[in-house]
Amino acid sequence: MRFLKPLLLLPLCWLSAVHAGTAIVIGGALKSDNDAVWERIVEEAGGPGARIAVFATAAANPERSAGLIVATLNRHGAHAEAIPVAPRLKDVDLQAQLNNPALIAKVAASKAVFFSGGAQEFIVDTLQPGGQPTAMLKAIWQVFDGGGVVAGTSAGAAIMSRMMFRDAQDNLQILKGQWRERQEYDRGLGFVGPELFIDQHFLKRGRIGRMLPAMRSLGFKTGLGVEENTAAVVKGSQVEIVGARGALLVDLSEATSDARVPAFNLRGAVISYLDRGDRHDLKTGVTTPAPHKLREAKIDPTASDYKPYLRHDQYFLDILADSAIVTAMAQLLDSPFPEVRGLAYRAKPRPGDLSPDLGFEFRLTKGPGMVGWFSGALGGEDYTVLKVRLDVTPVRMATPLFTPLQAN
């Protein structure tokens, strides 16, 4: 089975322009007490009294989701209001609401728009049927182009790039080649611009496993995977991480694949972990760590005074486990070893699994420019790790993986 070839996808004309707005990409599971994120949304929208239109279009229970979001935004000083445009709203004519001039005008007069979590296909199918923007979506773009904010959590984050995951829950299936238009992937709304690919719930769900093959297939060089209860504030080329944790920045500008190998493979990817408070310029590639990190010594494996803190050599048996990729990056940065490896595979195959004996080895190495910072100032063991080299090699796993020892 030959893996996906990169697709040449032209962005819509209304996505190719330079936009004045701020996209706030929230990785999902946003807690109501995460003041840093909620306050930042209100601040970017103009401060206390900012009018924010809330779309629970993706939600399974739109009334409940919209109500909770509206209440939380208003508690942080906004003037938020639910816009009743959602396929799962009971006793509501969706098309009538979608084309309601009064609702469209209310959205256009807002300073920010907030998309809830749920199923992102509901957002694109409702606001952009057949790839064509509705009048309601044009009103949202009017807010954004006027210097306003578009924020979204979970499903509301997925729609931020011009192409998105539609329904691609199984990382290993994507790695093995399951990739169908309007099933695993679809066109997004593109608020972060045509060149940045977005994913969410990223560390918690090990989604590096699906981002790498998706970016290769869709032709993206830069990707940003945002962790839960965390936001990436994207304004032009500037990215700032706010909230509980961080985001993984993926750079495939120099990555290559071997077309002779009949499965996904990758060499020369570069990944960086941006922690809360860190800033990154997508245009220049320069990362500025959070102020509390800069008060600590930089960790540079090439420096003459480099003294690694970690002494054990760890192999990750599930590199797609919760936060495993970032743990491996920190292990590489702060240990004397030149590489860290880990496996992505399923020891107990499921019905319908592609190539049950196929796995992937992830090899992280210390490349040019790899540096980092560590701080415990916020109560955790917080690393920023920049420019780790990553190769992914398909491997054939033993089936079964092991057999019991027999008595002598």
C-alpha positions in Angstrom: 0.0 0.0 0.0 1.5 3.3 -1.1 0.9 6.1 1.3 -0.8 9.4 0.4 0.9 11.7 -2.1 0.9 15.5 -1.4 -2.2 17.2 -2.9 -2.0 20.6 -4.6 -4.9 22.5 -3.1 -5.5 26.1 -4.1 -6.9 28.3 -1.3 -10.1 30.2 -1.9 -9.5 33.8 -3.0 -11.0 35.2 0.1 -8.5 33.2 2.2 -5.4 34.4 0.3 -5.6 38.0 1.5 -3.9 39.4 4.5 -6.4 39.6 7.4 -6.4 42.0 10.2 -8.0 39.9 12.9 -6.8 37.7 15.7 -7.4 33.9 15.7 -7.5 32.3 19.2 -7.1 28.5 18.7 -8.1 26.6 21.8 -7.1 23.0 22.1 -10.3 21.8 23.6 -11.4 20.9 27.2 -11.3 24.6 28.1 -12.1 25.0 31.8 -14.4 27.7 33.0 -11.7 28.8 35.6 -9.0 29.2 33.0 -9.0 33.0 33.5 -5.9 33.5 31.3 -7.7 32.3 28.2 -11.1 33.7 28.8 -9.7 37.1 29.8 -7.5 37.1 26.7 -10.5 36.6 24.4 -12.3 39.5 26.0 -9.1 41.7 25.9 -8.5 41.0 22.2 -12.1 41.8 21.5 -11.8 45.3 23.0 -12.1 44.7 26.7 -15.1 45.0 29.1 -18.4 45.2 27.3 -17.0 43.6 24.1 -19.8 42.1 22.0 -19.1 38.5 21.3 -21.3 36.2 19.1 -21.3 32.6 20.3 -21.9 29.8 17.8 -22.6 26.3 19.2 -23.0 25.0 15.7 -20.8 22.0 16.4 -22.4 21.0 19.7 -24.5 18.0 20.5 -26.5 20.1 22.8 -26.3 23.6 21.3 -28.4 25.4 23.9 -26.5 24.1 26.8 -23.0 24.6 25.2 -23.9 28.2 24.1 -25.3 29.0 27.5 -22.2 27.9 29.4 -19.9 29.8 27.0 -22.0 33.0 27.1 -22.1 32.9 30.9 -18.4 32.4 31.2 -17.5 35.2 28.8 -19.9 37.5 30.5 -18.4 36.7 33.9 -15.1 37.9 32.4 -16.6 41.2 31.3 -17.9 40.5 27.8 -21.4 41.2 26.4 -21.8 37.7 24.8 -24.9 36.4 23.0 -25.7 33.0 21.5 -26.4 32.9 17.7 -29.0 30.1 17.2 -27.5 28.5 14.1 -26.9 24.8 14.7 -28.2 21.6 13.1 -29.1 20.0 16.4 -31.2 22.9 17.7 -34.7 21.5 18.3 -37.7 23.2 16.7 -35.5 25.7 14.8 -35.5 26.2 11.0 -31.7 26.1 10.4 -31.8 27.7 6.9 -34.1 30.5 8.1 -31.8 31.3 11.0 -28.7 31.0 8.8 -30.2 33.6 6.4 -31.9 35.8 9.0 -30.9 39.4 8.1 -31.2 40.5 11.8 -28.9 37.7 13.0 -26.4 38.4 10.2 -26.3 42.1 11.1 -25.9 41.2 14.8 -22.9 39.0 14.0 -21.3 41.7 11.7 -21.6 44.2 14.5 -19.8 42.0 17.0 -16.1 42.4 17.9 -15.6 38.7 18.3 -17.0 35.3 17.3 -16.6 32.2 19.4 -17.1 28.6 18.1 -17.8 25.8 20.6 -16.6 22.3 20.5 -18.4 19.3 19.1 -18.3 18.0 15.5 -16.4 20.4 13.2 -18.2 19.0 10.1 -21.3 20.7 11.4 -19.6 24.1 11.2 -18.2 23.7 7.7 -21.4 22.0 6.4 -23.6 24.8 7.8 -21.5 27.9 7.1 -19.6 26.8 4.0 -21.8 24.2 2.2 -20.1 22.8 -0.9 -17.1 25.0 -0.1 -19.0 28.2 -0.7 -19.3 30.8 2.1 -22.8 31.7 3.3 -23.9 35.2 4.1 -23.5 34.3 7.8 -19.9 33.2 7.2 -19.2 36.4 5.3 -20.4 38.4 8.3 -18.0 36.5 10.5 -15.2 37.3 8.0 -16.3 40.9 8.2 -15.7 40.8 12.0 -12.2 39.2 11.5 -11.2 41.5 8.6 -12.2 44.5 10.7 -9.6 43.6 13.3 -11.9 41.5 15.4 -11.4 38.0 17.0 -12.4 34.6 15.9 -11.9 32.1 18.8 -12.7 28.4 18.8 -12.3 25.4 21.1 -11.9 21.8 20.0 -14.1 21.6 16.9 -14.0 25.4 16.8 -10.2 25.1 16.6 -10.2 22.5 13.9 -11.9 24.8 11.4 -9.2 27.5 11.8 -6.9 26.2 9.0 -7.9 26.1 5.3 -7.9 22.3 5.5 -8.9 20.4 8.6 -9.4 16.9 10.1 -13.1 16.1 9.6 -13.4 12.8 11.4 -10.0 11.2 11.9 -10.0 9.8 15.5 -7.6 6.9 15.0 -4.0 8.2 14.7 -2.6 4.8 13.7 -5.2 4.4 10.9 -4.1 7.7 9.5 -0.4 6.8 9.8 -1.2 3.5 7.9 -2.9 5.4 5.0 -6.6 5.8 5.8 -7.2 9.2 4.2 -10.4 10.1 2.3 -11.8 13.5 1.3 -14.9 14.6 3.3 -14.3 11.6 5.7 -10.9 12.0 7.4 -10.3 15.5 6.0 -12.2 18.4 4.5 -11.9 22.1 3.8 -11.7 24.4 6.9 -12.5 28.1 7.2 -8.9 29.3 7.2 -8.8 32.0 9.9 -5.1 31.3 10.6 -4.2 31.8 6.9 -3.5 29.4 4.1 -0.1 28.1 5.2 -0.7 27.0 8.9 -2.3 23.6 9.7 -4.1 23.3 13.0 -4.9 20.3 15.3 -6.3 20.2 18.8 -6.4 17.9 21.9 -2.9 17.4 20.7 -0.7 16.1 23.5 -3.5 14.4 25.4 -4.5 12.3 22.4 -1.1 11.8 20.8 -2.1 13.5 17.6 1.4 13.9 16.3 0.6 10.5 14.7 -2.1 12.0 12.5 -0.6 15.5 11.9 2.5 14.4 10.2 0.9 12.3 7.4 -1.9 14.9 7.0 0.5 17.7 6.5 2.5 15.7 4.0 -0.7 14.8 2.1 -2.2 18.3 2.1 1.0 20.1 1.3 1.5 22.0 4.6 5.0 22.9 5.7 4.0 24.3 9.1 1.6 22.8 11.7 0.5 23.8 15.2 -1.0 21.2 17.6 -2.6 22.9 20.6 -3.0 21.1 23.9 -6.2 20.9 25.9 -7.1 23.9 28.2 -4.6 26.0 26.2 -4.8 28.6 23.5 -2.6 29.8 20.7 -3.2 33.4 20.0 -2.4 33.9 16.3 -2.1 37.5 15.0 -0.5 37.8 11.6 2.8 35.8 11.9 2.9 36.1 15.7 1.8 33.2 17.9 1.6 33.4 21.7 0.7 30.4 23.9 -1.7 31.1 26.8 -3.3 28.9 29.4 -2.5 25.6 31.1 0.1 24.0 28.9 1.6 24.4 25.4 1.6 23.6 21.7 3.8 21.6 19.4 5.1 23.4 16.3 5.9 21.1 13.3 8.2 22.2 10.5 8.3 20.0 7.4 10.1 22.6 5.2 13.1 20.3 4.8 11.5 16.9 5.4 11.7 14.1 2.8 10.1 10.7 2.3 11.3 7.6 0.4 8.7 6.8 -2.2 10.1 3.3 -2.6 8.9 2.4 1.0 5.3 1.2 0.8 4.1 3.0 3.9 4.3 6.5 5.5 7.9 7.5 6.3 9.6 10.8 7.0 13.1 12.2 7.5 14.2 15.6 8.7 11.1 16.9 10.3 11.7 19.6 13.0 9.5 19.9 16.0 9.4 22.4 18.8 7.4 22.6 22.0 6.1 26.1 22.9 5.1 26.3 26.5 2.6 28.7 28.1 3.9 32.3 27.8 6.2 31.5 24.8 6.0 33.5 21.6 6.9 32.5 18.1 7.2 34.4 14.8 6.1 32.1 12.0 7.7 34.4 9.4 11.2 34.6 11.0 11.2 31.3 12.9 12.3 33.1 16.1 10.9 31.8 19.4 10.9 34.0 22.5 10.5 32.0 25.7 8.2 33.3 28.5 9.8 35.8 30.8 10.0 33.3 33.7 11.9 30.9 31.5 14.4 33.6 30.4 15.3 34.1 34.1 16.7 30.6 34.0 19.9 29.4 32.1 19.4 28.2 28.5 19.9 24.5 28.0 22.2 24.1 25.0 23.6 20.6 24.4 26.5 22.1 22.3 27.6 24.5 25.0 30.9 23.7 26.9 29.1 24.1 30.2 26.2 21.8 29.3 25.3 19.7 32.3 22.3 17.4 31.6 20.0 16.8 34.5 18.4 13.5 33.4 20.7 10.4 33.4 18.5 7.5 32.3 18.0 6.4 28.7 14.3 5.8 28.0 12.6 4.0 25.1 8.9 5.0 24.7 6.8 1.9 24.0 3.9 4.1 23.1 5.1 7.4 21.6 1.4 8.4 20.9 0.4 8.1 24.6 -0.7 11.2 26.6 2.1 13.8 26.3 4.7 11.2 25.4 6.2 13.1 22.5 6.9 16.2 24.7 8.3 14.0 27.4 10.6 12.4 24.9 11.7 15.9 23.7 12.5 17.0 27.2 14.4 13.7 27.8 16.5 14.4 24.7 17.2 18.0 25.6 18.2 17.4 29.2 20.1 14.1 29.0 23.5 13.2 27.5 22.1 10.8 24.9 22.1 11.8 21.2 18.7 10.3 20.5 15.4 9.1 21.9 13.2 6.5 20.2 9.7 5.4 20.6 7.1 3.1 18.9 3.6 3.8 17.5 1.7 0.5 17.1 -1.3 -1.4 18.4 -0.5 -4.5 20.4 -4.1 -5.6 20.2 -5.4 -5.0 16.7 -9.1 -3.9 16.3 -11.5 -5.3 13.7 -10.9 -3.4 10.4 -7.4 -2.2 11.3 -5.2 -1.6 8.3 -2.0 -3.8 8.3 -2.2 -5.0 11.9 1.5 -5.9 12.0 2.6 -2.4 10.8 4.1 0.0 13.3 6.2 3.1 13.2 9.4 4.0 15.0 9.9 7.7 15.9 13.5 8.8 16.3 14.2 12.1 17.9 17.8 13.5 17.6 19.7 16.5 18.6 19.9 18.6 15.4 21.4 22.0 14.6 20.1 24.8 16.8 18.4 22.6 19.3 18.1 24.5 22.6 15.6 24.8 25.5 14.7 26.2 28.8 13.3 24.8 32.1 11.4 26.4 34.9 9.5 25.4 37.9 8.3 28.9 38.6 4.6 28.0 37.8 4.5 24.9 40.0 5.4 22.3 37.4 8.4 20.9 35.5 7.9 23.1 32.4 10.2 22.8 29.4 10.5 24.8 26.2 12.3 22.7 23.6 13.2 24.0 20.2 14.3 22.3 16.9 14.3 18.6 17.7 14.9 16.5 14.5 12.4 13.8 13.9 12.4 10.8 11.6 9.5 8.3 11.3 10.3 4.8 10.0 7.7 2.1 9.3 8.5 -1.2 11.0 7.0 -4.7 10.9 5.9 -5.8 14.3 5.9 -9.4 15.6 2.5 -11.1 15.7 1.9 -11.9 18.5 4.2 -9.4 20.1 5.3 -11.9 22.7 4.7 -15.5 23.8 4.7 -16.9 27.3 7.8 -18.7 28.5 7.3 -22.4 28.8 8.2 -24.5 31.8 11.4 -26.5 31.5 
